[in-house]
Amino acid sequence: MTAFLRSPCFPVALLLALGPAVAVAQFRTFAPMVPVILLLAVIAHWRIHRRLPWPRMSPLLALSLALAAWGVVASVWSPELLRGVETAAALGALAFLGAAAAQALSEDTAENRRRLGRALVIGLVLGIALLAFDHASQNLFRRAVRGFPTWTPFIGFGLKPAVSILALLLPLVLAVPGLSRIAKAAILLPGLAVALWLPGESAKIAAVAGVIVALLATLAPRAVARLSAAALAVVFIAAPLLFTAALARAPDLSPLPVSAAHRVLIWDFVGDRIAERPLLGWGMESSRAIPGGTQTFDRGTLDRFGLDSPAERAGFAVPNAQRLPLHPHNNALQVWLELGLVGAVIAAALGAAAMLAAGAIGPAALGVAVSAAVTGQLSFGAWQPWWVAAMIFAAAVIAGLAPRRA
């Protein structure tokens, strides 16, 4: 046990066991916690081996650093120069740290790496139970953390990021060594049920997609991995054309929830801005400063998409119903908007490399990659620190759970 406490796997196992529950309390803590945990894993490896776990320059790492480097370059013409440089540099540093930590975990002992699986099971069970309790009790736990404010729908919807982290980690259950099929099902099924019960459509889709792809990959691993890689690459390259074609006829959005309709309107606005600067984009982190982005939608736009009732017009007249609130809620469109065609090509190659690398490791890893991709195309900003940290942490865990040959 003492050897485990000093191993690279221990800090990662600690976050695995507590992370899903911590995310319910405050998901943003992943942004500072993950770098610290990964650094502790690297330091533990150095103490044991007296050398740093220097990662090999795989296509996945090389493309991650290339995207970060282009982000630094694209900050030059961004209205958010300093923020863009800071974000891009942090992305590159975190990607390299994650690769180093993954190398450290992969070189740890077999017994220590098995403990990662046990910690994952503990973390998911606690996280699923706490999510269910909090939602059923009108967010009693989350309100207690925040000093018991009056309940509002906003507090309930705040569980969405925690569900997204659950969706990200859930497929890894399939990679836990020594866990029976019954035990795996006893975690996967309640996890999916809670994800489907709680608010957040994108988190639900990601949870289901991740598990389904992982199960399909057990039957045809190479085919599913290649199909996933090709699909994600096409999405990144063709995103402006796909969205423009889909929205050209202005589909009636009135049957959709307001949040979903708002997202479609954002994508329509972003498509027009991409067309103005398609090659190099508006600059890294420019989404928050695009001209006209802070304005609300005019009546002509609402009428064009069938949002012409008094209630719908009132709903889109509030200040937070902006044309572009901070980011497009779609990673492919955000990359095009900020980094242009150059960034989209790098991102497409990076996405494909991630899918192929995950597929080479195993079905569970591919399920995690697909879950992350679905969330990225439907929800959070491409550079949101806590979400990027969560994805890199999951990638490091995959390296720890994978067989040494992978």
N, C-alpha and C positions, 0 to 999 in steps of 0.2 A: 504493500500500500504506500509506503514511504517513497518508493521509486516512482509510483504513479503521480504523487503530489509534486514531484520535481520534473515531470516529463512535459514535453510540448503539448501532449493531449489534454493535460489537466485543465489549463485555463479555458480551452475550447469546450471541454466537457462541462465545465461550470456554466458557461454561457448557454450551452445547449439545454441544460437542465432548467435554467431559470429564464432564459430569453423569451419564450412564448408568453409566460406569465408577466414578465416585465413589460412586454409590448402592449399588453392590455392596459397596464397602468400608464405608460408613456412610451409610445413607439419611437419617438425621436431620440431616446437614449441610445439606440443602436448606433447612431452617428459617432458619439465619442467612445462607446464601449468596444465596438468591434476593432478599431485600430489598436487599442490598448491590449485586448485579448490576443490579437495576432502578433503583436510585438512581444508579448510575454512568451508565446510559443516559440518565437525565433530565439529569444534570449535563453529559454530552457534548452533548446537544441545546442546552442553555443556552449552552455555550461557542461553539457554531457560530452559533446564531441570536440570541443575547442576549435570549432570552425563554424562559419555562418552557413545556413542552408541556402546557398546561392541557387536560384531557380534557373533551369535551362531556358533559353529563349525560344519557346514554342511559338507556333503561329498565333495562338490565343493571346499570349502575353505580348508578343510583338505588335499585334494589331491593336491591343488595348493601349499600349504606349503610343502607337501612331495616332490613334484618335485623340488622346490627350495632347499630344504635340500639335496636331492640327488645331485643337481648341485654343492653345496658347497663341498660335499664329492668327487665328480668326478673331482673337480678342482685340487685335490692332484696329480693326474697323468697327468694333462693337461700341454701342453707346454705354456699355457697362464694362469698360476696359479692365479696371482693377478686379472687379468681381469675376470677369471671364478668366483672367490669368490665374486668379486664386483657385477657382473651381477646376480648371483644366489641370493645373499642377497637382491639386489634391487628388484628382482622379488617377493620374499617373502614379503618384506615390502609393495610393491605396492598392492599386492593381499590382504593383511590384511587391508590396508588403504581403498581400494575399498570396501571391505566388511563392514567396519565400516561406510563409507559414505552411502552405500546402506541402512544400518540400519537406519541411520539418516534421509534419504529421506523418507523411508517407514513410519516413525513415524511423519512426518510433516503433516500439516493440509490438508484436501482434496482440498481446494481452492489453496493452494500453489502448490500442486502436479499437479493440472490442468494447472497451469501456465507453467509447464515444457512442456506440450504438445504444448502450444502456442509458446513457445520459439523454440521448435523443428521445427514447421512449418515455422517460420520466418527464422531460420537458413538454412533449406533446400531450401527454395525459393531463398534466397540470394546466397547460394552456387551454386545452379543449374544455376542461371542467370549469375553469375560471371564465372563459368566454360565455359558456352556457349560463352560469350563475349570474354574471353581470347583466346579460341581456334579459334574462327572465325576471330579474329584480329591479328593472328600470335603472340599470347601471349603478347599483348601490356601491359596488367596489370602486368604480371610476369616480363617482361623486365623492366618496370618502377620501380618495387620494387628492381631490381638488378642493376639499373643505366643505363638502355637501352643498354645492350650489343648487338652485332650483332646476329640476329636470327640464330639458328642452330636447326636441328631435336632434339638434346638433350634437348633443352629448351621446345619444344613441348611435348616430352615424359615425361617431369618432372611433368605433370599433373596427371600421373597415381596414385600416392599416394593420391591425393585429391579425385580422383574418387573412390578409395578404401574406403576412409572414408565416402563418399556419399553412396556407396553400403552398408556399415555397418549400417548406420543410417536410410536408406530409409524404411526398413520394419516397423520401429517404427511408421510410419504414421498411420498404421492400429490400433495402440493402443491409439491414441490421443482421449480423451473423447470429445464428443460433435461435432466432425467433421463429416460432412455428407459424404456419399459414393462418391458423385460427387466431393467434395473438396479433398477427399483422392485420387481419380483417377487423379484429376488435378495436384497433386504433384507427384504421382507415375509414371505416363506415361511420363511426360517431364523428370523426373529424369532418368528413364530407357533409354529414347531416347538419352539424353546427354551422359550417360555412354557408350552406344553403339557407339556413334559418335566419342568419344575421343579415344586417343591411350591407349593401355594396355589391352591385351586380358584377363588376369586373373581378372582384375577389372570388365570387362564386364560380365564374367561368374559369378562372385560373386554377382553382382547386380541382374542379372536375377534369379540365383538360390535362393537368399534370398527372393525375392518377391514371386516366384513361390511356394516355400516351405511354406511360411507364408499363402498364399492363400489355399494351399492344407490342411494345418493344421486346417483351419476353418471348413473343412468337416470331417476330421478324425484326431483329435488332438493326441490321444494316439498312434495310429498306425504310424503316421508320425514321432512323437518324438522318438519312439522306433526304427524305421527303421533308422533314422538319427544317433541315438546313436550307434547302432550296426555297421553301415557302417563306422563311424569314428573310432570306436575301432578296427575294422578289418584293416583299412588302417594303423593305427599306429603299430599294432602287425605284420602284414604281409608285410609291405612296402618293405623290402629287397627282399623277395621272389617274390612279384608282379612285381617289377621293373626288377629284374634279368630275370624273365620269359618273360616279354614283350620285353626286349632288347637282349635276347639271339640270336635271328635270325637277329639282326642288321637291323632293318627296314630302308628303303631308306628315308633319311631326306631331300633330295634335294628339294622337293616341299614346305617345310616349310620355313617361314621367318627365317633369320639368328638367331634372338634372341631365337626363339622356338627351332631350331636345337641345338643351343649352350646349352640350358637348358637340353635337352635330353642327350647330351654328358657329361654334368656335372653329371647327375644322374647315367650314366654308370660308370664314374670314382668313384663316391661316393660308389656305390654298391660294387666295388672291395675293397675299404678301409674298409667298414663295415665288410666284410668277414674276414678281418685280426684280428679284435678285436670285436667280436660280443657280448660278455657278458657284459663288463664294458665300452666299447667305448674308444675313444681317449682322453676323458676329456672335461669338460665344456669349451666352447668357443674355442675348438681346430680346428674348421673348417677353420679358417684363417691361421692355421699353419700346415696343413696336408702335409706330405712329397709329393712333386711333384705337389702340388695344384697350385703353381704360374707358372708352366710351361704351354706352349701352347700344343695343341693336335698334335701328330705326324701324318705323312702322312698315316701310316697304319690304324690308327683309323678313319681318315676322309674317306679313301677309303672304309673301312668296312661299313660305314653308307651312302655310295653313294655320299659323298661330295668331288668329285674328279675333278670338273671343276676348271680352273685357278682362276676364281673370288671367288669361295667358299674357295679354299685353301688360297688365299690372305686374305679373310675376317677372317679366323681363325688363321692367322699368326700374327695379331696385338697383342700388349701386354695385352689389356684388355680381350682377348678371352682365359682366363686362364681355366685350368681344374677345379679349384674350387675357384672362386672369392668371398672370404669372407664367403659365406654360400651356401648350396645346392639348395636354392629356393624351398625347400619342407620341411615342418616342421617335417613330420614323418621320413624322411631320416636324417635330422639334429639331431633329438633326438637319433636315432640309432647310428649315427656316433659319437656323442659326449658322450652320456650317456648309450649306449648299450642296451641290453635286459631289464635290470632293469629299466632304464629310460623310455623305450618304453612301458612297462607294466603300469607304473604310468601314463604316458601320455595318454594311451588308456583309462584307468579308468577315468582320468580327462576329456577327451573329451566326453566320454559317460555320465558322471555326468552332464557336462555342457548342453548337449542336453536334457537330461531328466528334469533337473531343468528349462531350458527355456520352454520346452513343458508344464510343469506344470503351468507356469505363463500364457502362451497364445501364439497364432500363431505368433504375431509380435516378441516376444522374440525368438521364435524358428527360425524365418527368419533371425534375427540378428546373432544367433549362427551359422547357416549354412553359411551365407555370410562370417563370420570370418573364418570358417573352410576351405572354398574353397580358400579364399585368402591365408591362411597359407600353403595350399598344393601346391600352384602354384607360389607364389611370394616371399614375404619378409622373412627375417631371423626370426627364432623362437623367438629370444630374442631382436629384434630391439626395443629400448626403446619407440620410438614414436608410433609404432604399438601396442605394448603391452599396453601402456597407453590408446590408443584409444579404445581397446577392453574392458579394465576394466572400462573406463568411460561409454561406452555404457551399460555395465552390471549394473552400478550404476543408470543410467537413467531408465533402465528397472524396477528396484526396485521402483523408484519414480513414474513411470506411472502405475505400477501394482496395482490392488485392494489390500487392506490391508490383506485380507485373503491369498493372494498368497505370 
